[in-house]
């Protein structure tokens, strides 16, 4: 069974906690990471978007952080709230 881009990206997020557009393109051939993240959010996954600056070129890009499936809290969130 071949996994969809959404499934591949979700598995990557669960294992590595973050992904950016360059990683998505290199790893999964995904040109529209924002659209895949949107789909995952619609499915109930908690994913945070952080705006990062490319210091070499001065432009910005999105980095996505996995926060859970809505049923659990990321350890980082638990620590921040205490």
C-alpha positions in Angstrom: 0.0 0.0 0.0 1.4 3.4 -1.0 1.1 6.1 1.6 -0.2 9.5 0.6 1.8 12.7 1.1 -0.5 13.6 4.0 0.4 10.3 5.7 4.1 10.6 5.0 4.2 14.2 6.3 2.2 13.2 9.4 4.6 10.3 10.2 7.6 12.6 9.7 6.0 15.2 12.1 5.3 12.5 14.7 8.9 11.3 14.6 10.8 14.5 14.1 8.3 17.1 15.4 9.0 19.7 12.7 9.1 20.1 8.9 9.7 22.9 6.5 9.0 23.2 2.7 12.5 22.3 1.6 12.4 19.1 3.7 8.9 18.2 2.3 10.1 18.7 -1.3 13.3 16.7 -0.8 11.8 13.9 1.2 8.3 13.5 -0.3 8.3 15.5 -3.6 5.7 17.8 -2.0 5.5 21.3 -3.5 2.5 22.4 -1.5 3.3 21.7 2.1 0.9 24.4 3.4 -2.0 22.6 1.7 -1.0 19.2 3.2 -0.7 20.9 6.7 -4.2 22.4 6.1 -5.6 18.9 5.4 -3.9 17.5 8.5 -5.3 20.3 10.7 -8.8 19.6 9.2 -8.4 16.0 10.3 -7.8 17.2 13.9 -4.1 17.2 14.2 -2.6 20.1 16.2 0.1 21.7 14.1 1.6 25.1 14.9 3.1 27.3 12.2 6.2 29.3 13.0 7.6 32.0 10.6 11.4 31.6 10.3 13.9 33.9 8.7 16.5 32.6 6.2 19.6 34.6 7.4 21.5 34.0 4.2 18.9 35.6 1.9 16.7 37.5 4.3 13.4 35.9 3.2 10.9 34.0 5.4 9.6 30.5 5.3 7.1 28.5 7.4 8.2 25.8 9.8 5.5 23.5 11.1 5.6 21.9 14.6 3.6 18.9 15.5 1.6 19.4 18.8 -0.4 16.1 18.9 -3.6 14.7 17.7 -5.8 16.8 19.9 -6.1 14.1 22.5 -2.7 14.6 24.0 -0.5 17.5 24.8 3.1 17.9 23.7 5.6 17.7 26.7 6.8 21.2 25.7 3.3 22.6 26.2 2.9 20.9 29.6 6.2 22.4 30.8 5.2 25.9 29.5 1.9 25.8 31.4 3.5 24.8 34.7 
